[in-house]
Amino acid sequence: MSVAPADFGPPGPVTAERLRALCAFMEDVAVNAEKPPIFISLLLAALFAVPAAAHEAHAHAVPPIAASVAATSLQPLAARYELKVNQTVGEWYLWRDTNSVEMANPATGQNTIWQRTAPDDYSYRRIFHNDRRVVEYTPGEIRTRNATPDWAKLASVISPQLLDELKRSGKKTAFGQSAVHYTGKVGGQKVDLWWLEQAQLPARLQMIGNGQQMTMVLKDLYAKSPAGWPRVDEDKIAAYGLIDAADFGDMESDPFVARLLQQEGHGHAH
């Protein structure tokens, strides 16, 4: 298993073509439960080859998660990571609620939102702020595409089961809770992980392999999202154009849809 697709290329800024290819590749991996277990955020990290504008968090805007909060496997939280791909640094955000997971990539002006609508049903939205478009995938469309997510992996950045493949080698306190150190190799990649047991998230994760290095470092962790973080504003996106992904096949003449289909590597919806 490689860190990124072959067209990721050498260290340094990626081209628009390679960035689009990475987006399509990572989208496929993140949602398809039949794929091998891959560290989702490390794949998403490649998107930050285009430097993002700084998004400074207000450290005291809301109370941070502390060890006194009752531990649950998927407690609601908001997290901000610094992601480094070789020498390129950017930011990535995660919001997790009981039945939703939202991610934001300021570098590309995109948010994604997964919602669990029933025990085995999920809906998915991709928000493209620069294009003022929202692409919606209904539960039926997700089943048609065989794209049902691994919810634990989606909400915890990595699959907690992968910890069994690594060696536990120490413990410390981070963000007011226990962080366990894991090391080892997964798919030929060297892994160094500090895992927050209560939050079920990486505090720091580094993977090295195939001439590439990706590192993600948790910078802020809160029980609720601070003001100013780039979470989707539902009132704002209500003015965006809404596209049902099931209609892609009838919209190939739309330049936006045509671009998405090209990024996904095919010229039709199914």
C-alpha positions as CSV (number, residue, x, y, z in Angstrom):
1,M,0.0,0.0,0.0
2,S,1.5,3.3,-1.0
3,V,1.2,6.6,0.9
4,A,-0.4,8.3,-2.1
5,P,-1.1,7.6,-5.8
6,A,1.9,7.3,-8.1
7,D,1.2,10.7,-9.6
8,F,1.7,12.4,-6.3
9,G,5.2,13.1,-7.5
10,P,8.3,14.5,-5.8
11,P,8.3,16.9,-2.9
12,G,7.0,20.4,-3.6
13,P,3.8,21.9,-5.0
14,V,1.6,19.6,-7.0
15,T,0.0,20.6,-10.3
16,A,-3.8,21.1,-10.6
17,E,-4.0,17.8,-12.5
18,R,-2.3,15.8,-9.8
19,L,-4.4,17.6,-7.1
20,R,-7.6,16.6,-8.9
21,A,-6.3,13.0,-9.2
22,L,-5.5,12.9,-5.5
23,C,-9.0,14.2,-4.6
24,A,-10.7,11.5,-6.7
25,F,-8.4,8.8,-5.3
26,M,-8.9,9.9,-1.7
27,E,-12.6,10.2,-2.1
28,D,-12.8,6.6,-3.3
29,V,-10.7,5.2,-0.5
30,A,-12.4,7.1,2.3
31,V,-15.9,5.9,1.5
32,N,-15.4,2.4,0.2
33,A,-15.4,-0.1,3.1
34,E,-14.1,-2.9,0.8
35,K,-10.8,-1.1,0.3
36,P,-7.8,-2.0,2.4
37,P,-7.6,-0.1,5.7
38,I,-5.9,3.2,4.8
39,F,-5.2,6.2,7.0
40,I,-7.8,8.6,5.7
41,S,-6.3,11.8,6.9
42,L,-2.9,11.0,5.5
43,L,-4.5,10.7,2.1
44,L,-6.4,13.9,2.7
45,A,-3.1,15.5,3.7
46,A,-1.9,15.5,0.1
47,L,-4.5,18.1,-0.6
48,F,-2.4,20.7,1.2
49,A,0.2,20.9,-1.5
50,V,-1.6,24.2,-2.2
51,P,-0.9,26.3,0.9
52,A,-4.0,27.3,2.9
53,A,-4.6,30.7,4.4
54,A,-4.0,30.8,8.2
55,H,-7.1,30.0,10.3
56,E,-6.1,31.0,13.8
57,A,-8.2,29.3,16.5
58,H,-9.4,31.3,19.5
59,A,-7.9,29.2,22.3
60,H,-10.4,30.3,24.9
61,A,-13.6,30.5,22.8
62,V,-15.0,27.3,24.2
63,P,-13.9,24.9,26.9
64,P,-11.4,22.3,25.6
65,I,-12.1,18.6,26.0
66,A,-10.6,17.5,29.4
67,A,-10.0,14.2,31.0
68,S,-13.0,14.8,33.4
69,V,-15.4,14.5,30.4
70,A,-16.8,11.0,30.4
71,A,-15.0,8.9,27.8
72,T,-17.0,7.5,24.9
73,S,-15.9,5.8,21.8
74,L,-17.3,8.6,19.5
75,Q,-17.9,11.6,21.7
76,P,-18.7,14.9,19.9
77,L,-15.7,17.1,19.3
78,A,-14.0,19.6,17.0
79,A,-10.4,19.2,16.0
80,R,-7.8,21.2,14.1
81,Y,-4.8,19.5,12.6
82,E,-1.6,20.8,11.0
83,L,-0.8,18.5,8.1
84,K,2.6,18.3,6.5
85,V,3.2,16.5,3.2
86,N,7.0,16.4,2.6
87,Q,7.7,20.2,2.9
88,T,4.2,21.5,2.3
89,V,2.2,22.5,5.4
90,G,-1.5,23.2,5.7
91,E,-4.6,22.7,7.9
92,W,-7.4,20.2,8.1
93,Y,-10.5,20.3,10.3
94,L,-12.8,17.7,11.7
95,W,-16.1,18.0,13.5
96,R,-17.7,14.9,14.9
97,D,-21.2,14.6,16.4
98,T,-23.3,11.5,17.2
99,N,-24.6,11.1,13.7
100,S,-22.4,13.4,11.6
101,V,-18.8,13.9,10.5
102,E,-17.7,17.0,8.8
103,M,-14.3,17.8,7.3
104,A,-12.9,21.0,5.9
105,N,-10.0,21.7,3.6
106,P,-9.4,25.4,3.5
107,A,-6.8,25.0,0.8
108,T,-9.3,23.9,-1.7
109,G,-12.4,25.7,-0.3
110,Q,-14.2,22.4,0.3
111,N,-16.2,20.8,3.1
112,T,-17.6,17.3,3.2
113,I,-20.4,16.2,5.5
114,W,-21.4,12.6,6.3
115,Q,-24.7,12.0,8.1
116,R,-26.0,8.8,9.5
117,T,-29.7,8.8,8.8
118,A,-30.4,5.3,10.1
119,P,-28.3,2.4,11.5
120,D,-27.2,1.4,8.0
121,D,-28.1,4.5,5.9
122,Y,-25.9,7.4,5.2
123,S,-26.1,10.7,3.2
124,Y,-23.2,12.7,2.0
125,R,-22.6,16.2,0.8
126,R,-19.7,17.8,-0.9
127,I,-19.6,21.6,-0.6
128,F,-17.6,23.5,-3.1
129,H,-17.5,27.1,-1.8
130,N,-15.5,28.5,-4.7
131,D,-18.0,27.2,-7.2
132,R,-21.0,27.9,-4.9
133,R,-22.2,24.3,-5.5
134,V,-23.3,21.4,-3.3
135,V,-23.3,17.8,-4.5
136,E,-25.7,15.6,-2.5
137,Y,-25.5,11.8,-2.4
138,T,-28.7,10.3,-1.0
139,P,-28.6,7.0,1.0
140,G,-29.9,5.2,-2.1
141,E,-27.2,6.7,-4.3
142,I,-24.5,5.7,-1.7
143,R,-25.8,2.1,-1.8
144,T,-25.8,2.1,-5.6
145,R,-22.2,3.3,-5.6
146,N,-21.2,0.7,-2.9
147,A,-19.8,3.6,-1.0
148,T,-21.0,2.9,2.6
149,P,-18.4,4.3,4.9
150,D,-16.5,2.6,7.8
151,W,-18.0,4.9,10.4
152,A,-15.4,4.3,13.1
153,K,-12.6,5.0,10.7
154,L,-14.4,8.1,9.3
155,A,-15.0,9.6,12.7
156,S,-11.6,8.7,14.3
157,V,-9.4,9.5,11.3
158,I,-7.9,6.1,11.4
159,S,-9.5,2.7,12.1
160,P,-9.0,2.0,15.8
161,Q,-8.6,-1.7,14.8
162,L,-5.3,-0.8,13.2
163,L,-3.8,-0.3,16.6
164,D,-3.6,-4.1,16.9
165,E,-1.1,-4.0,14.0
166,L,1.2,-1.6,15.9
167,K,3.4,-2.0,19.0
168,R,2.4,-0.1,22.1
169,S,5.4,1.6,23.5
170,G,4.6,4.2,26.1
171,K,2.1,6.7,27.5
172,K,1.9,10.4,28.3
173,T,-0.7,13.1,28.9
174,A,-1.9,15.2,26.0
175,F,-4.9,17.5,25.8
176,G,-5.8,16.6,29.4
177,Q,-6.1,12.9,28.6
178,S,-4.1,9.7,28.1
179,A,-2.1,9.4,24.9
180,V,-0.6,6.1,24.0
181,H,2.5,5.7,21.8
182,Y,2.3,3.2,18.9
183,T,5.0,2.3,16.4
184,G,5.4,-0.2,13.7
185,K,4.9,-0.8,10.0
186,V,1.6,-1.0,8.1
187,G,1.6,-1.8,4.4
188,G,5.3,-1.2,4.2
189,Q,5.0,2.3,5.7
190,K,6.7,3.2,9.0
191,V,4.1,4.5,11.4
192,D,4.7,6.6,14.6
193,L,1.4,7.4,16.4
194,W,0.3,9.1,19.6
195,W,-3.3,8.0,20.1
196,L,-5.7,9.8,22.4
197,E,-7.6,7.0,24.1
198,Q,-10.6,9.2,25.3
199,A,-11.1,11.2,22.1
200,Q,-10.3,8.3,19.8
201,L,-8.2,10.5,17.6
202,P,-4.5,10.8,16.7
203,A,-2.6,13.5,18.7
204,R,0.3,13.0,16.3
205,L,0.7,10.6,13.4
206,Q,3.6,10.3,11.0
207,M,3.9,7.9,8.1
208,I,7.0,7.4,6.0
209,G,7.3,5.3,2.9
210,N,7.9,5.2,-0.8
211,G,9.9,8.4,-0.7
212,Q,7.1,10.3,0.9
213,Q,6.5,11.6,4.4
214,M,3.2,12.7,5.9
215,T,2.7,14.1,9.4
216,M,-0.4,15.3,11.1
217,V,-0.3,17.1,14.5
218,L,-3.4,17.9,16.5
219,K,-3.3,21.6,17.4
220,D,-6.7,22.2,19.0
221,L,-9.3,19.9,20.4
222,Y,-12.7,21.2,21.7
223,A,-16.0,19.8,22.8
224,K,-17.7,22.4,20.6
225,S,-16.5,24.2,17.5
226,P,-14.9,27.6,18.2
227,A,-16.2,30.7,16.3
228,G,-14.3,31.3,13.2
229,W,-13.6,27.8,12.3
230,P,-14.6,26.9,8.7
231,R,-17.6,24.8,9.4
232,V,-20.4,24.8,6.9
233,D,-23.0,27.6,7.4
234,E,-26.3,26.0,6.3
235,D,-27.9,29.4,5.7
236,K,-25.0,30.4,3.5
237,I,-25.0,27.3,1.4
238,A,-28.8,27.4,0.9
239,A,-28.0,29.9,-1.8
240,Y,-25.6,27.5,-3.6
241,G,-26.7,25.4,-6.5
242,L,-27.7,21.9,-5.4
243,I,-27.0,18.9,-7.5
244,D,-28.2,15.3,-6.9
245,A,-25.3,13.0,-7.7
246,A,-27.8,10.6,-9.3
247,D,-28.3,13.2,-12.0
248,F,-24.7,13.4,-13.1
249,G,-25.3,11.4,-16.2
250,D,-27.8,13.9,-17.5
251,M,-25.6,16.9,-16.6
252,E,-22.4,16.3,-18.5
253,S,-22.8,19.5,-20.4
254,D,-22.6,21.4,-17.1
255,P,-18.9,22.5,-16.9
256,F,-18.8,22.0,-13.1
257,V,-20.2,18.5,-13.4
258,A,-18.0,17.7,-16.3
259,R,-15.0,18.7,-14.2
260,L,-16.1,16.5,-11.3
261,L,-16.6,13.5,-13.6
262,Q,-13.2,14.0,-15.1
263,Q,-11.6,14.2,-11.6
264,E,-13.3,10.9,-10.7
265,G,-11.8,9.3,-13.8
266,H,-14.9,8.6,-15.8
267,G,-17.3,10.4,-18.1
268,H,-20.6,9.3,-16.7
269,A,-22.2,8.9,-13.3
270,H,-22.2,5.1,-13.0
